[in-house]
Amino acid sequence: MKLLLPKHSGQAIELASQALIEQIREKPDSVLGLATGDTMVAIYAHLRRAVREGLETSSIQTFNLDEYLGIGPEHAYSYHRYMREHLFGEVNVLRSHIPDGLTKDIHRHCLAYENSIQECGGLDLQLLGLGQNGHIGFNEPGSSLGSRTRAVRLSAQTRQVNRSRVPGTGEVPPRALTLGVGTILDSRRILLVALGPAKASPLQAALEGPITAMCPASALQWHPNCQILADPEAAQQLLLRDYHLECQQDVES
Ligand code: GLP
């Protein structure tokens, strides 16, 4: 796991966006794992700008991490809608895959989602945000670290946090479909971005705590090619923060 501690959140977003854009330049038919949430909004804005400036994305395929169960693509909470608004409205890709929150056969749909990832050759790069309770995708505390794509129940905390993101919309659906922790770990490369003080405690647990289902993001400690970008507020509780900053200076000097 490689931790990078940029000077401010703008720089973290800049670095994450650059990594994403370089991935697409180096492998124009990349298979990308995409996340949602506030952290990703600015990253997708950078990607849209790169596309306006000539970046070619027509051969990439994308797989979203998750979607709420029981709502359609037009619903205010829908990640189909989020992706349309923040990315696909302007960025054409060969094929985008997002779990279907209205599927009639959850088990079959989840299996088919996993199979589609395999058929595309696996995820080249998985983008991740970090939940305030240490979730990745919608793998809440208690998720098996080997879990695959499935339906999950959301915690009260996650529903509350996600409700405030779309004010005036009412209750957040209680269930969702998500790539499993095991599915995420199968990605060839992972990039997690953590910004702001609400991420300080889950980031500390994920990076410095034990690998445990109580903090699904801690499973990333196993991944051989995982980069974490954290702004100063998110990094403030890291016990080894100064050590990591020294390591960073070694690389920069
Ligand atoms: C949601 C998503 C996660 C995302 C998390 C963090 O719960 N399902 O995939 O990582 O939000 O979002 P934010 O970046 O807004 O803190």
Residues whose N, C-alpha, C, O or C-beta is under 5 A from the ligand:
A	BS01	GLP	A35 T36 G37 D38 T39 M40 D66 L128 G129 L130 G131 I136 G137 F138
